[in-house]
């Protein structure tokens, strides 16, 4: 858990470096593109996967004292994911996806270590499959199953990129499609489903509080998530069929998430101060996604800053705040430190809003870049303070 928080801090600092680069304050050897790759991949590999996997493992540990081998296997897999994610980081930072020449060999180390990260995912899935029966009475079981299936599905997109680079490197649309298939299945599938599973388990959302069957909401997200991949492709490359596929997938995934959040709100259990933050941000994410599925695409596809804001609402907002809400619930740390993280993230999201076309032109100016830089560092400072408190105070979390 601490290693994953360390990855969050390092990835956040890399995002801060990216914002400095937008102001021209960047070392000459680095490029903005490579800094962005290093930031996003470490946040994915070191934070957005291992911390939820850790939470799932703790759920299983809390249900049984048996299955020691499978628990150890899951623990080792999480460690491997973080290790190889960190190993990939400097190569993404300095080389991006390019190969590194060592002697007579030229090796794409960032791609190699990314592949090893995904093998770590599979290792966790093996241990989970052996132990999942202990969660049979937990409402979160199908959600964790679905999340891990989508994690496996998204990895196929990453492997597909590697294959296309070898056999058809000139097929840019196909390569972009595979890349964005990975991103869609990861963010809209794995991340959303695992967060729903954690919320449902922690708040003990039973079937009586749902408007419809929870299986319907789960299926809508799982089916819709991979179909949203065209949204990441340039609008000039999108055919009407691809855009229609993205709208259908986005609508399904949004409806599924809104149904989940409806059950959370109907239960009345979300009103605990630490769960309010992620519940509201995930609801906002669902509403934004539903809106994007029905409004004219020219309104937002031509504004990459809107997509950046949307992804940060999900990943920095929903995922990070839900993760720290869970940690806070398991520890003896004062909730005020959690709320400091929440406020810092809201401020960061507000600065990202300033960079989009939604921000009034009359209020725009060069000062917005300065605001972005300040916004980028605030969550890192808040999480670092929280991390020190987590080390300092006794914890109820199992290790």
Buried (B, 14 or more C-beta within 10 A) or exposed (E): BEBBBBBBBBBBBBBBBBBBBBEEEBEEEBBEEBBBBBBBBBBBBBBBBBBBBBBBBBBBBEBBEEBEEBBEBBBBBBEBBBBBBBBBBEBBBBBBBBBBEEEEEEEBBBBBBBBBBBEBBEBBBEBBEBBBEBBEEBBBBBBBBBBBBBBBBBBBBBEBBBEBBEEEEEEEEEBBBBBBBBBBBBBBBBBBBBBBBBBBBBBEBEEEBBEEEBEBBBBBBBBBBBBBBBBBBEEEEBEEEBBEBBBBBBBBBBBBBBBBBBBBBBBEBBEBEBBBBBBBBBBBBBBBBBEBBEEEBEEBBEBEBBBEBBBBBBBBBBBBBBBBBBBBBBBEBEBEBBBBBBEBBBBBBEBBBBBBEEBEEEEEEEEBBEBBBEBBBBBBBBBBBBBEBBEEEEBEBEE
